[in-house]
Amino acid sequence: MKKLLLAALVLSANVFAADTFDAQTIKVTEQLKEKSLNSELAYDIVARLTTEVGPRMAGTPKDLEAVDWAMKELQRLGFDKVWKEPAKFPAWLRYSESAEIILPSKQPIHITALGNSVSTPKDGTRAPIVIFETLEELEAAPENAAKGKIVFINYRMDRSLDGNSYGPAVQARNRGAVVASQKGAVAFMMRSVSTAKHRFAHTGGNHYKDGIKAIPAVALANPDADQIERLLQLGHKVEVNLNVQAESKGMGTSYNVIGEFTGTEKPNEYVLLGAHLDSWDLGTGALDDGAGVAIITAAAKHISELTKTKRSVRVVLFAAEEQGLWGAKAYVKKHQDELGNIVAAAESDFGADLIYAVESRVASNSLPTVRAIAKHLKDLGVKYDARNNAFGGPDLIPFKDSKVVPIFSLHQDGTDYFDYHHTADDTLDKIDPVKLNQNVAVYAVFAYLAAQSQTKMIGK
Ligand SMILES: [Zn+2]
């Protein structure tokens, strides 16, 4: 009987052996936490990127400066391989922007042009405002409902931990100008996709549609949207003059910057850590996404200083994310036939606040490995989110669509993220080095264990 029991124990131990890590791996994991939490590397990277390069919108010379900077940085840090791969994207430049209320009481308002916006005439576009609370309300309005007017969508974004209110709010930014134009509007204005009370407007991609007249598209800072809302509520006819000077420059070229620490046993298989190198032009892109660049770069570097991994750890700094994920799309196209070599992919692109949960998107037979990794993130304050439906980050959308790449979300607290995101106020002082290092530790442990796992994870 005793023998049988022992046999059963051995058997069950074998069943689980594939999904646990040996003592040496666990020792390195603990050292990795210690090292990551006490290092100045990540903060140093984001401080220098946002200071020495600053804003780096794709299409500006600053973006190419950032590419050079990142190549040198990865080389300086001793990555085994450093290279870049081209990505094409529609380039657009902002020259100037301003607006004022003309009627009933002349006063300036704070706006920013949305990406791709066409220009107004030199002296601006002056017209009365017609307000809609949501994009859906505008869509449901009769033809010509906005004829000769400036459409104003007044949708308010809610503050939330996981940023789930961004998706609905951003619809108006993506498509509002097209729908407004279809209703006869001469320009499109929206309340910023932002939770802030400050007077910085939030920019971001706006996309026109072939065959529908492109009209100027801008976002208003929240207090200025409030001002217009109050004037309308008081029964006034509100007339605004918008002035946007910008230019589309055709297709430009930027580069994904890639660094790899090569694995010893299965060098072709790799963990992909992503972030995007480009930023909008208004701030210095500290939270979006200098923090992500720093977090994943430092995580890979820390691993390399402690050990060689079985599989490779690859850092991909994606190009032209803000213009529409152009670097990510180029990467997936170029590496289409080898996407199955990616054993885990995660992107850091949600600021620098604490990570509170880990979620996968993997085939069900990879879940024991996910749980084994998650166990080692617990004491960093990261719980296991069992939904297995991870989004992974914007640049991972094309990877997710392939259905072969195991995708991970290391969920960050986004409560304050949309106070700064895409505004002139996205600057280095918003980053807390202690919280930044918690991110580094989580990414480092995640990447290390995914690179060492006995079972190769697969996507779904
Ligand atoms: Zn971003």
Residues whose N, C-alpha, C, O or C-beta is under 5 A from the ligand:
A	BS01	ZN	D288 D289 D349
